[in-house]
Amino acid sequence: MKYDVIIIEEVEYELLKRIVSMAQYYKDNSYRASIEKLKNELDLAKIVSEQNMPEDVVRFNSKVEIATPFGVNRTYQIVTPDRSNIKENKISILAPMGLALFGYAQGDEVEWEFPTGKNLINIIKVEQMKRELKMQK
């Protein structure tokens, strides 16, 4: 792991905490399981300001190119649950893949549960897209 811990920007951290607080309202078991894992990740994460956020860390709206052990390369954009659209390769932060990648950096290997068992995903490239997050007070 490039930075020893996952890194999350302050505003995104607050948004993630709000998403976690809404967990009781999700009916889908996979979302609830992802939220529980996210809670644990947030406890260990390094929280940084926007100006101290490394450019190569996966965050909201990042486009992430990954390589799987099956020789498949894919690019996904990590988005909030309401913007998720798999046809556009936009995956929710709460989807297991979104959760697995969030806070990790280009060059990191992330353990992922495939139908055939656990394997490593390599983060090949991270591209930062325009920020669209706004916190409502």
ROSE-4610 file (N, C-alpha, C; in Angstrom, 1 decimal, always signed):
// ROSE-4610
residu = [M/M/M/K/K/K/Y/Y/Y/D/D/D/V/V/V/I/I/I/I/I/I/I/I/I/E/E/E/E/E/E/V/V/V/E/E/E/Y/Y/Y/E/E/E/L/L/L/L/L/L/K/K/K/R/R/R/I/I/I/V/V/V/S/S/S/M/M/M/A/A/A/Q/Q/Q/Y/Y/Y/Y/Y/Y/K/K/K/D/D/D/N/N/N/S/S/S/Y/Y/Y/R/R/R/A/A/A/S/S/S/I/I/I/E/E/E/K/K/K/L/L/L/K/K/K/N/N/N/E/E/E/L/L/L/D/D/D/L/L/L/A/A/A/K/K/K/I/I/I/V/V/V/S/S/S/E/E/E/Q/Q/Q/N/N/N/M/M/M/P/P/P/E/E/E/D/D/D/V/V/V/V/V/V/R/R/R/F/F/F/N/N/N/S/S/S/K/K/K/V/V/V/E/E/E/I/I/I/A/A/A/T/T/T/P/P/P/F/F/F/G/G/G/V/V/V/N/N/N/R/R/R/T/T/T/Y/Y/Y/Q/Q/Q/I/I/I/V/V/V/T/T/T/P/P/P/D/D/D/R/R/R/S/S/S/N/N/N/I/I/I/K/K/K/E/E/E/N/N/N/K/K/K/I/I/I/S/S/S/I/I/I/L/L/L/A/A/A/P/P/P/M/M/M/G/G/G/L/L/L/A/A/A/L/L/L/F/F/F/G/G/G/Y/Y/Y/A/A/A/Q/Q/Q/G/G/G/D/D/D/E/E/E/V/V/V/E/E/E/W/W/W/E/E/E/F/F/F/P/P/P/T/T/T/G/G/G/K/K/K/N/N/N/L/L/L/I/I/I/N/N/N/I/I/I/I/I/I/K/K/K/V/V/V/E/E/E/Q/Q/Q/M/M/M/K/K/K/R/R/R/E/E/E/L/L/L/K/K/K/M/M/M/Q/Q/Q/K/K/K]
num = [1/1/1/2/2/2/3/3/3/4/4/4/5/5/5/6/6/6/7/7/7/8/8/8/9/9/9/10/10/10/11/11/11/12/12/12/13/13/13/14/14/14/15/15/15/16/16/16/17/17/17/18/18/18/19/19/19/20/20/20/21/21/21/22/22/22/23/23/23/24/24/24/25/25/25/26/26/26/27/27/27/28/28/28/29/29/29/30/30/30/31/31/31/32/32/32/33/33/33/34/34/34/35/35/35/36/36/36/37/37/37/38/38/38/39/39/39/40/40/40/41/41/41/42/42/42/43/43/43/44/44/44/45/45/45/46/46/46/47/47/47/48/48/48/49/49/49/50/50/50/51/51/51/52/52/52/53/53/53/54/54/54/55/55/55/56/56/56/57/57/57/58/58/58/59/59/59/60/60/60/61/61/61/62/62/62/63/63/63/64/64/64/65/65/65/66/66/66/67/67/67/68/68/68/69/69/69/70/70/70/71/71/71/72/72/72/73/73/73/74/74/74/75/75/75/76/76/76/77/77/77/78/78/78/79/79/79/80/80/80/81/81/81/82/82/82/83/83/83/84/84/84/85/85/85/86/86/86/87/87/87/88/88/88/89/89/89/90/90/90/91/91/91/92/92/92/93/93/93/94/94/94/95/95/95/96/96/96/97/97/97/98/98/98/99/99/99/100/100/100/101/101/101/102/102/102/103/103/103/104/104/104/105/105/105/106/106/106/107/107/107/108/108/108/109/109/109/110/110/110/111/111/111/112/112/112/113/113/113/114/114/114/115/115/115/116/116/116/117/117/117/118/118/118/119/119/119/120/120/120/121/121/121/122/122/122/123/123/123/124/124/124/125/125/125/126/126/126/127/127/127/128/128/128/129/129/129/130/130/130/131/131/131/132/132/132/133/133/133/134/134/134/135/135/135/136/136/136/137/137/137]
x = [+0.8/+0.0/+0.9/+0.7/+1.6/+1.7/+0.5/+0.5/+0.3/+0.4/+0.2/-1.2/-2.1/-3.5/-4.3/-5.6/-6.4/-6.5/-6.6/-6.6/-7.9/-8.6/-9.8/-9.8/-10.3/-10.4/-11.6/-11.4/-12.3/-13.8/-14.1/-15.5/-16.1/-15.3/-15.7/-15.9/-15.0/-15.2/-16.5/-16.9/-18.2/-19.3/-19.2/-20.3/-20.4/-19.2/-19.2/-19.9/-19.6/-20.2/-21.7/-22.2/-23.7/-24.2/-23.5/-24.0/-24.1/-23.1/-23.0/-24.2/-24.5/-25.6/-27.0/-27.1/-28.3/-28.4/-27.4/-27.4/-28.6/-29.3/-30.5/-31.6/-31.6/-32.6/-32.4/-31.2/-31.0/-31.5/-32.3/-32.9/-31.9/-31.1/-30.2/-29.1/-28.9/-27.9/-26.5/-26.2/-24.8/-24.5/-25.4/-25.2/-24.9/-25.7/-25.5/-24.2/-23.8/-22.5/-21.4/-21.5/-20.5/-20.4/-21.5/-21.5/-20.8/-21.0/-20.3/-18.8/-18.4/-16.9/-16.4/-17.2/-16.8/-16.6/-17.5/-17.4/-16.0/-15.6/-14.3/-13.1/-13.3/-12.2/-12.1/-13.2/-13.2/-12.5/-12.6/-11.9/-10.3/-9.8/-8.4/-7.9/-8.7/-8.3/-7.6/-6.7/-6.1/-6.9/-7.4/-8.3/-7.4/-7.5/-6.6/-7.5/-6.9/-7.6/-7.4/-8.3/-8.3/-6.9/-6.2/-4.8/-3.8/-4.0/-3.1/-3.5/-4.5/-5.0/-4.1/-3.5/-2.7/-3.5/-3.0/-3.7/-4.0/-3.2/-3.3/-4.1/-4.9/-5.8/-7.2/-7.8/-9.2/-10.1/-11.0/-12.0/-13.2/-14.2/-15.4/-15.1/-15.8/-15.6/-14.3/-13.4/-12.2/-12.5/-11.8/-11.8/-10.6/-10.9/-9.9/-9.7/-8.5/-8.3/-7.7/-8.3/-7.9/-7.5/-6.7/-6.3/-6.7/-7.4/-7.8/-6.8/-6.8/-6.0/-6.4/-7.5/-8.0/-7.6/-6.7/-6.2/-7.2/-8.2/-9.2/-8.8/-8.7/-8.6/-9.9/-10.3/-11.5/-11.3/-12.1/-12.1/-13.4/-13.5/-14.7/-14.6/-15.7/-15.8/-16.5/-15.9/-16.5/-17.4/-18.7/-19.7/-20.6/-21.4/-22.3/-23.4/-24.1/-25.1/-26.2/-26.6/-27.6/-27.2/-25.9/-25.3/-24.8/-24.9/-24.4/-25.1/-24.4/-24.9/-23.9/-24.1/-23.1/-22.9/-23.9/-23.8/-22.8/-22.6/-21.7/-20.4/-20.2/-19.1/-18.9/-20.1/-20.1/-20.6/-19.7/-20.1/-20.2/-21.1/-21.4/-20.2/-19.9/-19.0/-19.4/-20.7/-21.2/-21.2/-21.0/-20.9/-19.6/-19.6/-18.3/-17.1/-17.1/-15.9/-15.6/-16.6/-16.3/-15.7/-16.2/-15.7/-14.3/-14.0/-12.7/-11.6/-12.0/-11.0/-10.8/-11.9/-11.9/-10.8/-10.0/-8.9/-7.6/-7.6/-6.3/-5.7/-4.4/-3.7/-3.3/-2.9/-2.4/-1.2/-1.1/+0.0/-0.3/-1.4/-1.8/-2.4/-2.3/-3.0/-4.1/-5.3/-6.4/-7.0/-7.2/-7.8/-9.3/-9.8/-11.2/-11.8/-13.0/-13.7/-14.4/-13.8/-14.4/-15.2/-16.1/-16.9/-15.9/-14.7/-13.8/-12.9/-13.1/-12.3/-11.6/-10.8/-10.1/-8.9/-8.8/-7.7/-7.3/-6.2/-5.8/-6.1/-6.6/-6.8/-5.7/-5.1/-4.1/-4.7/-4.4/-4.9/-3.8/-4.1/-3.2/-3.1/-4.2/-4.2/-5.4/-5.2/-6.2/-6.3/-7.4/-7.6/-8.7/-8.4/-9.3/-10.2/-11.5/-12.5/-13.0/-13.8/-14.3/-15.1/-14.9/-15.6/-17.0/-17.9/-19.4/-20.0/-19.2/-19.7/-20.0/-21.2/-21.5/-22.1/-21.6/-22.2/-23.3/-24.4/-25.5/-25.4/-25.4/-25.3/-26.6]
y = [-1.2/+0.0/+1.2/+2.1/+3.2/+4.2/+4.5/+5.5/+4.9/+3.6/+2.8/+2.7/+3.8/+3.8/+4.4/+4.2/+4.8/+6.3/+7.2/+8.6/+9.1/+10.0/+10.5/+12.0/+12.8/+14.3/+14.6/+15.7/+16.1/+16.1/+16.8/+16.9/+15.6/+14.8/+13.4/+12.5/+12.7/+12.0/+12.3/+13.5/+13.9/+13.3/+13.3/+12.7/+11.2/+10.6/+9.1/+8.8/+9.7/+9.4/+9.6/+10.5/+10.7/+9.4/+8.9/+7.7/+6.6/+6.4/+5.3/+5.5/+6.7/+6.9/+6.5/+6.5/+6.1/+4.6/+3.9/+2.4/+1.7/+2.1/+1.4/+1.4/+2.4/+2.5/+1.7/+1.1/+0.3/-1.1/-1.6/-2.9/-4.0/-3.6/-4.5/-5.0/-6.3/-6.8/-6.5/-6.5/-6.2/-4.8/-3.8/-2.4/-2.4/-3.0/-3.0/-3.6/-4.6/-5.2/-4.3/-3.6/-2.7/-1.5/-1.1/+0.0/-0.3/-1.6/-2.0/-2.0/-2.5/-2.5/-1.1/-0.2/+1.2/+1.8/+1.5/+2.0/+1.7/+0.4/+0.0/+0.7/+0.9/+1.6/+3.1/+3.7/+5.1/+5.3/+4.3/+4.4/+4.4/+3.8/+3.7/+4.7/+5.4/+6.3/+7.5/+8.1/+9.4/+10.4/+11.4/+12.5/+13.7/+14.2/+15.3/+16.4/+17.6/+18.8/+18.6/+19.3/+19.3/+19.6/+20.6/+20.9/+19.9/+19.0/+18.0/+16.6/+16.6/+15.3/+14.9/+13.7/+13.3/+13.1/+13.4/+13.3/+11.9/+11.0/+9.6/+8.7/+9.3/+8.5/+8.5/+7.3/+7.1/+7.8/+8.7/+9.4/+9.6/+10.4/+10.6/+11.2/+10.7/+11.1/+10.7/+10.0/+9.5/+8.5/+8.5/+7.4/+6.5/+5.2/+4.3/+3.2/+3.0/+1.9/+0.7/-0.4/-1.6/-2.7/-3.6/-4.9/-6.0/-7.0/-8.1/-9.3/-10.3/-11.4/-12.3/-11.9/-12.7/-12.0/-11.0/-10.3/-9.3/-8.9/-7.9/-6.5/-5.5/-4.1/-3.4/-2.7/-1.9/-0.5/+0.4/+1.8/+2.1/+2.5/+2.8/+4.2/+4.9/+6.1/+5.9/+6.3/+6.1/+7.3/+7.0/+8.1/+7.8/+8.8/+8.7/+7.7/+7.0/+6.0/+6.5/+7.7/+8.2/+8.4/+8.4/+8.6/+7.4/+6.3/+5.0/+4.6/+4.1/+3.6/+2.7/+1.4/+0.5/+0.5/+0.9/+1.1/+2.1/+3.1/+4.2/+4.0/+2.8/+2.5/+3.3/+3.8/+4.6/+3.7/+3.4/+2.6/+3.3/+2.9/+3.6/+3.3/+4.3/+4.1/+2.9/+2.6/+1.5/+0.2/+0.2/-1.1/-1.8/-3.1/-3.7/-3.3/-3.1/-2.7/-1.2/-0.4/+1.0/+1.2/+0.4/+0.4/-0.1/-1.2/-1.8/-0.8/+0.1/+1.0/+2.3/+2.8/+4.1/+4.3/+5.4/+5.7/+5.1/+4.2/+3.6/+4.4/+4.1/+4.9/+4.1/+4.9/+4.3/+3.5/+2.2/+1.3/+0.4/+0.6/-0.3/-1.6/-2.6/-3.8/-4.0/-4.3/-4.3/-5.8/-6.3/-7.7/-7.6/-8.4/-8.4/-9.8/-9.9/-11.2/-11.5/-12.3/-12.8/-14.0/-14.4/-15.6/-16.9/-16.8/-17.9/-17.8/-16.8/-16.6/-15.2/-15.0/-13.8/-13.7/-12.5/-12.2/-10.7/-10.4/-9.0/-8.2/-7.0/-6.1/-5.0/-4.7/-3.7/-2.4/-1.3/+0.0/+0.5/+0.6/+1.0/+2.5/+3.2/+4.6/+5.2/+6.4/+7.2/+8.6/+8.9/+10.3/+11.0/+12.2/+13.0/+13.8/+13.7/+14.4/+15.6/+16.4/+17.6/+17.2/+17.9/+17.7/+18.2/+17.4/+17.7/+17.6/+17.4/+17.2/+18.5/+18.7/+19.8/+19.4/+19.9/+19.5/+20.5/+20.0/+20.9/+21.0/+22.2/+22.4/+22.3]
z = [+0.0/+0.0/+0.0/-1.0/-1.2/+0.0/+0.6/+1.7/+3.1/+3.2/+4.5/+5.0/+4.7/+5.1/+4.0/+4.0/+3.0/+3.3/+2.3/+2.5/+2.0/+2.8/+2.4/+2.7/+1.8/+1.9/+2.9/+3.6/+4.7/+4.4/+3.3/+2.9/+2.5/+1.8/+1.4/+2.6/+3.6/+4.8/+5.5/+5.5/+6.1/+5.4/+4.0/+3.2/+3.4/+3.5/+3.8/+5.2/+6.2/+7.5/+7.4/+6.6/+6.4/+5.7/+4.7/+4.0/+4.9/+5.8/+6.8/+7.7/+8.1/+9.1/+8.5/+7.1/+6.5/+6.2/+6.7/+6.4/+6.8/+7.9/+8.4/+7.3/+6.4/+5.4/+4.2/+4.0/+2.8/+3.0/+2.1/+2.1/+1.6/+0.7/+0.0/+1.0/+1.1/+2.1/+1.6/+0.3/-0.1/+0.2/+0.1/+0.5/+2.0/+2.7/+4.2/+4.6/+4.0/+4.3/+3.9/+2.7/+2.3/+3.3/+3.8/+4.7/+6.0/+6.5/+7.7/+7.5/+6.3/+6.0/+5.9/+5.3/+5.2/+6.6/+7.5/+8.9/+9.5/+9.3/+9.8/+9.1/+7.7/+7.0/+7.4/+7.7/+8.1/+9.5/+10.4/+11.6/+11.5/+10.4/+10.2/+9.2/+8.5/+7.4/+7.9/+7.0/+7.3/+6.6/+7.3/+6.8/+6.5/+5.3/+4.9/+4.2/+4.2/+3.5/+2.0/+1.3/-0.2/-0.7/-0.2/-0.7/-0.4/+0.6/+0.9/+0.4/-0.4/-1.0/-2.2/-2.1/-3.3/-4.5/-5.7/-6.9/-7.4/-6.8/-7.3/-6.4/-5.5/-4.6/-5.1/-5.1/-5.5/-4.6/-5.1/-4.3/-5.2/-4.6/-5.4/-6.7/-7.8/-9.2/-9.8/-9.1/-9.8/-10.8/-11.9/-12.9/-12.5/-12.4/-12.0/-13.0/-13.5/-14.4/-13.5/-13.6/-12.8/-13.7/-13.2/-13.9/-12.9/-13.4/-12.6/-12.9/-12.0/-12.2/-13.5/-14.1/-15.2/-16.5/-16.4/-17.6/-18.2/-17.4/-17.8/-17.2/-18.1/-17.6/-17.8/-16.8/-16.9/-16.2/-16.7/-16.0/-15.5/-14.2/-13.5/-13.0/-12.8/-12.1/-10.8/-9.7/-8.3/-8.1/-7.8/-7.6/-6.4/-6.0/-5.0/-5.4/-4.5/-4.9/-5.9/-5.8/-6.7/-8.1/-8.3/-9.7/-10.3/-9.6/-10.1/-11.4/-12.4/-13.7/-14.3/-14.2/-14.6/-16.1/-16.9/-18.4/-18.7/-17.9/-18.1/-17.3/-16.7/-15.9/-14.7/-14.1/-12.9/-11.8/-10.8/-9.7/-8.4/-7.6/-6.3/-5.3/-4.5/-3.4/-2.5/-2.5/-1.6/-2.3/-3.6/-4.3/-3.8/-3.7/-3.2/-3.9/-5.2/-6.0/-5.6/-5.6/-5.2/-3.8/-2.9/-1.6/-1.5/-2.3/-2.3/-2.8/-3.7/-4.3/-3.6/-3.0/-2.4/-1.4/-1.6/-0.6/-0.9/-1.9/-2.3/-3.4/-3.7/-4.7/-5.9/-7.0/-8.2/-7.8/-8.3/-8.0/-6.8/-6.1/-5.0/-5.5/-4.7/-5.0/-3.9/-4.3/-3.4/-3.5/-2.3/-2.2/-2.5/-3.4/-3.9/-3.9/-3.5/-3.5/-4.8/-5.6/-6.9/-6.7/-7.6/-7.4/-7.2/-7.8/-7.7/-6.4/-5.6/-4.4/-4.4/-3.3/-3.2/-4.1/-4.8/-5.7/-5.5/-6.1/-6.0/-7.3/-7.1/-8.2/-8.2/-9.3/-9.4/-9.9/-9.2/-9.6/-10.5/-11.8/-12.9/-13.0/-13.0/-13.2/-12.4/-11.9/-11.2/-11.9/-12.4/-13.0/-12.2/-11.8/-11.0/-12.0/-11.8/-12.6/-11.8/-12.4/-11.8/-10.5/-9.5/-8.2/-8.3/-7.9/-7.9/-6.6/-5.5/-4.2/-3.5/-3.0/-2.2/-0.9/+0.2/+1.5/+1.9/+2.3/+2.7/+4.2/+4.7/+6.2/+6.8]
